[in-house]
Amino acid sequence: SVLSRYENQITILSDYLEEFPETDEPVWILGRQHHLNTDKSKLLLDISARLWFTYRRKFSPIGGTGPSSDAGWGCMLRCGQMMLAQALICRHLGRDWQWEKHKKQPEEYHRILRCFLDRKDCCYSIHQMAQMGVGEGKSIGEWFGPNTVAQVLKKLALFDEWNSLAVYVSMDNTVVIEDIKKMCWSPPQSSSAAHSSAHLHRSALGQNKNTAGFCAGWKPLLLIIPLRLGINHINPVYIDAFKECFKMPQSLGALGGKPNNAYYFIGFLGNELIYLDPHTTQSFVDSEENGTVDDQSFHCQQAPHRMKIMNLDPSVALVEECDFDNWCSLVQKEILKQQSLRMFELVQKHPPHWPPFIPPTKPEVTTSGA
């Protein structure tokens, strides 16, 4: 009866996206522009290709004796999974990859999906995230905020040898270029070689399936920027810059929502944000003997939800999958220009009054059952 409060009937998405208004305004989804009056079907395919993680039930108890469902508390963790899965899809399959029902998918796709299954031995499972959250002061079964889920993913990525992600979570609304390059470039490497490596890495990101050992010395970067865009409500001065982030080709969207109610924001139409909603409870799905996953329940085949941007909680986390030099140029040109009150700062050098930056290393895990 408790779980039934979080049950939602999954309805099939109509062919015409009737929930969208008739408008000439473009729809932006993670760096891609769509027009409702000419390519609704492409918009539909783009949204349904995102991996959709929701509440699940009947998985093995977290930690051996904990909850066997995350209904009611795991929504921000699921949003973090959706964001990270999008990063891995961009890395291994490319931003233009599309999902179709009953179509055979490449092995990389199933390997990505297996990273997020609700099992204690999967790198980014609800089990691993909930237990890593204990080190961030969150009890298992307690709701996470955007910053907490960012810190948890940063730690879990250190155990993920396949993807070898460098996860940078900014402090005090400040992205430090020097720290990111220190984290992503592995010594020994000259500055000219490193610069060349960064450019090679950028070109590799756009290649479909061209993922084996991108560039010696450069780790793929996942950039998470926790923001406070107001006190109780979003300050309207930030709205245009926030929307601009969804136009950037590196965009992985934003984590946020309302108090204790998290959503994964993937785009916007006018002054409404488009998001994937994790608040549907589905049964646990495991991988098949051959390693494939029955993926029907991992893609949202219902109309995407929309929310007026002014109704968003001011605590959010912006996420980018970075070809870093290009991202910095775009931020300077499109986000920080002519802004009287900036969403965040982009600085070249590590602030001298901050503690020294030490690239993260694999932590010792002592959580029971991890």
Protein Blocks (a to p, Z undefined) as FASTA:
>chain_A
ZZmmmgccdddddfklmmbccdfbdcdeehiacdfklmmmlmmmmmmmpccddddehiac
ehhlacfbfghjlmmmmmmmmmmmmmmmmmmnopkbccdehiacdfklmmmmmmmmccfk
bfklmklmmmmmmmnopaehiacdfklmmmmmmmmmmmmmknopacdddeehiacfklmm
mmmpccdddfklmmmmmmmmmmmmmpghiaghpbghiacddddddddfbjkbccfklmmm
mmmmmmpmkbgbjaeddehiacddfbdehjaccdddfkbccddddddfkopacfklmccc
bdcddddfklpcfbdcddddddfklmmmmmmmmmmgopfbafbdcdfbdcfkbccddddd
ddddfbghZZ
